[in-house]
Amino acid sequence: MVGQGEGTDIVLTMGLLIGITNPDLSQKDVGQVLKDLRLFDESYKYQKNETKVEKNTIRYNLKYDQDAGVIFSVSKVN
């Protein structure tokens, strides 16, 4: 997922993707994945860093690109 725009739309879409790709997670667990990605950490420098979280054989990556905006990817861990 690549996105720019309203923050709430991006966060909702990321939450939906986490829930769809990991249906055994509760809403609380989905929120924890978003927290672990440091999505809500205002002091975190996304322009210079990338975060990764693995949950139940699924890997979530979050980074920021000046031109593209938010880049969020979901992949299966081998």
C-alpha positions as CSV (number, residue, x, y, z in Angstrom):
1,M,0.0,0.0,0.0
2,V,1.3,3.4,-0.9
3,G,-0.6,6.4,0.3
4,Q,-0.8,10.1,0.9
5,G,-3.6,12.0,2.3
6,E,-5.7,12.0,5.5
7,G,-3.9,10.2,8.3
8,T,-7.1,8.5,9.6
9,D,-7.8,6.9,6.2
10,I,-4.3,5.5,6.1
11,V,-4.4,4.2,9.6
12,L,-7.9,2.6,9.0
13,T,-6.7,1.0,5.8
14,M,-3.5,-0.4,7.5
15,G,-5.7,-1.8,10.4
16,L,-8.0,-3.5,7.9
17,L,-5.0,-5.0,6.0
18,I,-3.6,-6.3,9.3
19,G,-6.9,-7.8,10.3
20,I,-7.5,-9.4,6.8
21,T,-4.1,-10.9,6.6
22,N,-4.1,-12.1,10.2
23,P,-7.7,-13.0,11.0
24,D,-6.9,-14.7,14.3
25,L,-5.8,-11.3,15.8
26,S,-8.2,-9.5,18.0
27,Q,-8.8,-5.7,17.6
28,K,-6.5,-5.1,20.5
29,D,-3.8,-7.2,18.8
30,V,-4.2,-5.2,15.5
31,G,-3.8,-2.0,17.5
32,Q,-0.7,-3.4,19.1
33,V,0.8,-4.2,15.7
34,L,0.2,-0.6,14.7
35,K,1.9,0.6,17.9
36,D,4.8,-1.8,17.3
37,L,5.2,-0.2,13.9
38,R,5.6,3.1,15.8
39,L,2.8,4.6,13.8
40,F,1.7,6.7,16.8
41,D,5.2,7.7,17.9
42,E,5.4,11.4,16.9
43,S,9.2,11.5,17.8
44,Y,10.1,8.6,15.4
45,K,11.8,9.7,12.2
46,Y,10.1,7.7,9.4
47,Q,12.1,9.6,6.8
48,K,15.2,7.8,8.0
49,N,13.9,4.5,9.4
50,E,11.8,1.5,8.5
51,T,9.9,-0.5,11.0
52,K,9.1,-4.2,10.8
53,V,6.8,-6.4,12.9
54,E,6.2,-10.1,12.5
55,K,3.0,-11.7,13.8
56,N,1.9,-15.3,13.1
57,T,4.1,-15.8,10.1
58,I,3.1,-12.4,8.6
59,R,5.6,-9.5,8.3
60,Y,4.4,-5.9,8.3
61,N,6.8,-3.2,7.0
62,L,6.3,0.6,7.3
63,K,8.4,3.3,5.9
64,Y,8.1,6.8,4.4
65,D,9.2,8.1,1.1
66,Q,9.3,11.8,0.3
67,D,7.7,11.3,-3.1
68,A,5.4,8.4,-2.5
69,G,4.3,9.0,1.1
70,V,3.6,6.1,3.4
71,I,4.7,2.7,2.2
72,F,3.1,-0.2,4.0
73,S,3.7,-3.8,2.9
74,V,2.5,-7.2,4.1
75,S,4.3,-10.4,3.3
76,K,4.5,-14.0,4.5
77,V,7.5,-15.0,6.5
78,N,9.3,-18.0,5.1
